[in-house]
Amino acid sequence: MSILPPPYAEYQFVMRFVGYGHYKLSLVNKNGSERTVITGDTDLIQRLSSEVEQERKEATDEAIALIIASQKQSQ
C-alpha cells in the first residue's frame, strides 16, 4: 500500500469503473469525506490492475497525486 501525505493519511484509495473506458479514482476517509477525479488514462488503469506489486504501487502513488492535484486546481 502506498504512503499518503499527512492530510490524506487516513484516506483509502478506491477505483471504480464508470463506463466507456473511464474510471472514478477516489480518496475516501472513515467519515465518508471523498476526493475524486474521473480519468480515461488507460495506461494508468492497467498499471493499477497490474499483478506486479511495484508497478501497482507506483501507479497508485501517481493516481493519488492526480487526485490531489485536481483538488488543488479546483480550489
MIDOSE-1310 file (N, C-alpha, C; in nm, 2 decimals, decimal comma, always signed):
residues 75
msil	+0,08/-0,12/+0,00/+0,00/+0,00/+0,00/+0,09/+0,12/+0,00; +0,04/+0,23/-0,06/+0,12/+0,35/-0,08/+0,11/+0,43/+0,05; +0,21/+0,52/+0,07/+0,21/+0,61/+0,18/+0,15/+0,74/+0,14; +0,04/+0,78/+0,20/-0,03/+0,90/+0,16/+0,03/+1,02/+0,24
pppy	+0,04/+1,14/+0,18/+0,09/+1,25/+0,26/+0,00/+1,28/+0,37; +0,05/+1,35/+0,48/-0,02/+1,37/+0,60/-0,17/+1,41/+0,59; -0,21/+1,51/+0,51/-0,35/+1,54/+0,52/-0,44/+1,43/+0,46; -0,38/+1,33/+0,40/-0,46/+1,22/+0,33/-0,42/+1,09/+0,40
aeyq	-0,35/+1,08/+0,51/-0,30/+0,96/+0,57/-0,42/+0,87/+0,61; -0,53/+0,92/+0,65/-0,64/+0,84/+0,69/-0,74/+0,80/+0,58; -0,70/+0,83/+0,45/-0,79/+0,80/+0,34/-0,76/+0,66/+0,28; -0,86/+0,61/+0,22/-0,84/+0,48/+0,14/-0,86/+0,51/-0,01
fvmr	-0,77/+0,45/-0,09/-0,78/+0,47/-0,23/-0,88/+0,37/-0,29; -0,97/+0,42/-0,38/-1,07/+0,34/-0,44/-1,08/+0,37/-0,59; -1,09/+0,26/-0,67/-1,10/+0,28/-0,81/-1,23/+0,21/-0,86; -1,32/+0,28/-0,93/-1,45/+0,22/-0,97/-1,47/+0,25/-1,12
fvgy	-1,52/+0,15/-1,20/-1,54/+0,17/-1,34/-1,67/+0,26/-1,35; -1,66/+0,36/-1,44/-1,77/+0,45/-1,47/-1,84/+0,40/-1,60; -1,76/+0,38/-1,70/-1,81/+0,34/-1,83/-1,73/+0,40/-1,94; -1,74/+0,34/-2,06/-1,67/+0,39/-2,18/-1,52/+0,41/-2,15
ghyk	-1,46/+0,32/-2,08/-1,31/+0,33/-2,05/-1,27/+0,44/-1,95; -1,37/+0,49/-1,87/-1,34/+0,59/-1,77/-1,36/+0,53/-1,63; -1,27/+0,57/-1,54/-1,28/+0,53/-1,40/-1,28/+0,64/-1,31; -1,35/+0,62/-1,20/-1,35/+0,72/-1,09/-1,25/+0,68/-0,99
lslv	-1,15/+0,76/-0,96/-1,05/+0,74/-0,87/-1,08/+0,83/-0,75; -1,08/+0,77/-0,63/-1,12/+0,84/-0,51/-1,03/+0,82/-0,39; -1,02/+0,92/-0,31/-0,96/+0,90/-0,17/-1,08/+0,92/-0,08; -1,11/+0,82/+0,01/-1,22/+0,83/+0,10/-1,17/+0,81/+0,24
nkng	-1,22/+0,90/+0,33/-1,18/+0,87/+0,47/-1,29/+0,80/+0,55; -1,26/+0,77/+0,67/-1,35/+0,69/+0,75/-1,48/+0,77/+0,78; -1,48/+0,90/+0,77/-1,60/+0,98/+0,79/-1,69/+1,00/+0,66; -1,64/+0,94/+0,55/-1,71/+0,95/+0,43/-1,67/+1,06/+0,34
sert	-1,58/+1,15/+0,38/-1,53/+1,26/+0,30/-1,45/+1,20/+0,18; -1,48/+1,25/+0,06/-1,43/+1,19/-0,06/-1,37/+1,30/-0,15; -1,25/+1,27/-0,21/-1,19/+1,35/-0,31/-1,18/+1,26/-0,43; -1,23/+1,31/-0,54/-1,25/+1,23/-0,66/-1,20/+1,29/-0,79
vitg	-1,16/+1,21/-0,88/-1,13/+1,25/-1,02/-1,17/+1,14/-1,11; -1,22/+1,18/-1,23/-1,26/+1,08/-1,33/-1,15/+1,08/-1,44; -1,10/+0,96/-1,48/-0,99/+0,96/-1,58/-1,02/+0,85/-1,68; -0,97/+0,88/-1,80/-0,98/+0,78/-1,91/-0,84/+0,73/-1,95
dtdl	-0,74/+0,76/-1,86/-0,60/+0,72/-1,88/-0,59/+0,57/-1,87; -0,60/+0,50/-1,98/-0,60/+0,35/-1,98/-0,46/+0,29/-1,94; -0,35/+0,36/-1,96/-0,22/+0,32/-1,92/-0,22/+0,31/-1,76; -0,27/+0,42/-1,70/-0,27/+0,43/-1,55/-0,36/+0,32/-1,50
iqrl	-0,48/+0,30/-1,56/-0,57/+0,20/-1,51/-0,51/+0,06/-1,52; -0,44/+0,03/-1,63/-0,38/-0,10/-1,65/-0,27/-0,12/-1,54; -0,19/-0,02/-1,52/-0,09/-0,03/-1,41/-0,15/-0,05/-1,27; -0,26/+0,02/-1,25/-0,33/+0,00/-1,12/-0,38/-0,14/-1,10
ssev	-0,41/-0,21/-1,21/-0,46/-0,35/-1,20/-0,34/-0,45/-1,23; -0,22/-0,41/-1,23/-0,11/-0,50/-1,26/-0,09/-0,60/-1,15; -0,04/-0,72/-1,19/+0,00/-0,82/-1,10/+0,13/-0,80/-1,03; +0,21/-0,71/-1,09/+0,34/-0,67/-1,04/+0,32/-0,57/-0,93
eqer	+0,35/-0,60/-0,81/+0,33/-0,52/-0,69/+0,40/-0,38/-0,70; +0,52/-0,38/-0,75/+0,59/-0,25/-0,76/+0,53/-0,16/-0,86; +0,49/-0,21/-0,97/+0,42/-0,13/-1,07/+0,28/-0,08/-1,02; +0,21/-0,16/-0,95/+0,08/-0,12/-0,89/+0,10/-0,01/-0,79
keat	+0,21/-0,02/-0,71/+0,23/+0,08/-0,60/+0,26/+0,21/-0,67; +0,35/+0,21/-0,77/+0,39/+0,33/-0,84/+0,26/+0,40/-0,91; +0,18/+0,31/-0,97/+0,06/+0,36/-1,03/-0,04/+0,42/-0,93; -0,05/+0,36/-0,81/-0,13/+0,41/-0,70/-0,08/+0,55/-0,66
deai	+0,05/+0,56/-0,64/+0,10/+0,69/-0,60/+0,07/+0,79/-0,70; +0,08/+0,76/-0,83/+0,05/+0,85/-0,94/-0,10/+0,89/-0,94; -0,18/+0,79/-0,92/-0,33/+0,82/-0,91/-0,36/+0,92/-0,79; -0,30/+0,89/-0,68/-0,32/+0,98/-0,56/-0,27/+1,12/-0,59
alii	-0,16/+1,13/-0,65/-0,11/+1,26/-0,69/-0,20/+1,33/-0,79; -0,26/+1,26/-0,88/-0,36/+1,31/-0,97/-0,48/+1,37/-0,90; -0,53/+1,29/-0,80/-0,65/+1,33/-0,73/-0,61/+1,46/-0,65; -0,50/+1,46/-0,58/-0,46/+1,58/-0,50/-0,44/+1,70/-0,59
asqk	-0,38/+1,68/-0,70/-0,36/+1,80/-0,80/-0,49/+1,85/-0,85; -0,58/+1,76/-0,88/-0,71/+1,81/-0,93/-0,79/+1,88/-0,82; -0,77/+1,84/-0,70/-0,84/+1,91/-0,59/-0,78/+2,05/-0,57; -0,65/+2,06/-0,58/-0,58/+2,19/-0,56/-0,62/+2,29/-0,68
qsq	-0,64/+2,24/-0,80/-0,68/+2,32/-0,91/-0,82/+2,37/-0,90; -0,91/+2,29/-0,84/-1,05/+2,33/-0,82/-1,07/+2,43/-0,71; -0,97/+2,45/-0,63/-0,99/+2,54/-0,51/-0,95/+2,68/-0,55
